Amino acid sequence: MFCETLARDACPCVLADIDQCRCCSLLMGKEFCQCDYPGVCVYEKQRWEEKQPLSAHDQVVAVFPFQTTTGAVLHWGKSALLTPGDTLVLHQTGQEPVSGVVLQTYPEQQLAYLLITGHFFALSLGAPITIKQEHNVFGNDAVHLSNTAGQSVLIFTDTDLLPALTTLSDGLKKQGAHVQLLSLNENWPAEMADLLIFISQNKETLSQALKHLPLRNKSHSAFWFTK
């Protein structure tokens, strides 16, 4: 039968979002569901049966090129400890280190989605990597992104970064936040949010946009200059 619940609430894993689930025949390119879908995530079912679909070593699972950045899905046992904005340095034998910023984590699957600025990708998919966690790009303001449940959040960014940052927006929504992702060139909303996040490749562009920030604004703010 065809799996009608694929990639819906019953199939919440990022592996479904990126078409990389190694337990699902549909996501492996087959025409029909071959797992006799039990009503729960097949990936989780495999894990309970101690049949891991991913190798035990840390690795890059998938890569998604954008206009000026690259998205990468990382399999790492410590992903549950990460906060949006954390910087990870990935090193693979024989390759130059690659630095990426965490946009969203999937703790149950031990996965993290990274944004890598600049042209990429030198690392081999599936090969072992070593990972070093460094600073958070939002600095002390990262605390505001760690728990956004019930808050309203506005994310302002460069137009060409909008597609790459939908993962950050989706992650905050999963925390229970009400999120809008907007270009810095757009008009400011009539009402401010609890948290304003600014992400830009150009300080001058951001400075011009901030001139339109309403006076007496009491929102928390977080800034990330990607270059």
C-alpha positions, -999 to +999 in steps of 0.1 A: +000+000+000+011+036-004+020+053+029-004+082+032+011+094+065+046+098+051+063+130+063+033+140+084+030+141+122+034+103+124+067+106+104+084+136+121+121+128+116+143+150+095+153+119+075+118+120+060+122+158+053+154+152+034+144+120+017+172+101+034+154+076+056+171+042+051+142+023+067+115+036+044+112+020+010+094+051-004+122+074+006+147+049-009+129+054-043+105+024-043+070+029-056+052+012-028+054+010+010+072-022+019+073-019+057+037-028+065+034+006+082+026+000+119+013+035+126+046+047+142+079+059+127+097+029+111+130+044+120+120+043+157+108+008+153+141-003+139+159+014+168+138-005+194+148-037+176+185-025+178+188-022+140+204+012+135+198+027+100+228+049+105+264+039+112+276+044+148+303+069+138+297+106+134+290+116+098+274+140+074+242+125+062+230+149+035+240+183+019+217+210+004+233+238-016+217+272-016+227+305-034+254+316-010+253+289+017+250+252+022+228+231+045+242+199+060+226+172+081+249+158+107+246+126+126+262+132+161+256+115+194+258+148+213+233+167+192+208+168+221+232+192+239+232+218+211+214+252+209+206+271+177+236+292+169+262+268+182+292+265+159+306+231+150+339+224+133+339+192+112+372+175+103+377+145+080+410+129+073+427+145+044+403+174+041+403+210+054+381+216+085+346+229+078+327+252+102+289+252+104+262+268+126+234+247+141+199+258+130+178+229+144+184+196+162+166+163+162+177+147+195+159+114+193+175+107+159+209+122+170+208+146+141+215+183+137+210+207+107+239+230+101+242+261+079+276+266+063+284+299+047+304+302+016+310+276-011+311+240+000+313+209+001+346+190+005+336+164+031+325+130+020+290+118+029+288+089+053+326+089+061+337+093+098+343+128+110+355+144+142+335+173+157+345+202+179+319+225+194+329+261+197+312+294+205+276+304+197+272+330+170+245+348+190+268+352+220+251+357+253+218+363+234+217+326+225+199+320+258+168+336+242+167+309+215+170+280+239+134+281+250+110+300+229+078+281+238+048+304+237+067+334+224+064+354+193+096+355+172+105+376+141+135+365+121+149+392+098+175+382+072+190+390+038+167+380+009+191+353-004+193+337+030+156+332+034+154+297+019+183+285+040+168+298+072+135+281+070+150+252+090+157+276+119+121+289+117+107+254+117+128+244+147+116+273+168+080+265+158+085+229+171+095+245+204+061+261+205+070+296+192+050+317+168+075+326+141+077+348+110+107+348+087+111+381+069+135+399+046+154+429+059+140+448+029+104+442+040+083+467+061+083+461+098+052+444+111+027+465+130+033+447+162+067+437+176+075+402+189+090+389+221+122+380+203+138+397+173+165+377+155+187+395+129+209+375+105+228+392+078+260+390+057+263+428+056+265+451+087+255+481+066+224+464+054+214+455+089+222+490+102+199+506+076+171+482+086+175+489+123+168+525+117+132+515+112+130+497+146+101+513+166+111+534+195+106+520+230+108+485+217+110+460+246+117+429+226+148+407+232+172+408+203+198+384+189+223+392+161+244+370+138+267+384+111+274+355+088+307+369+075 
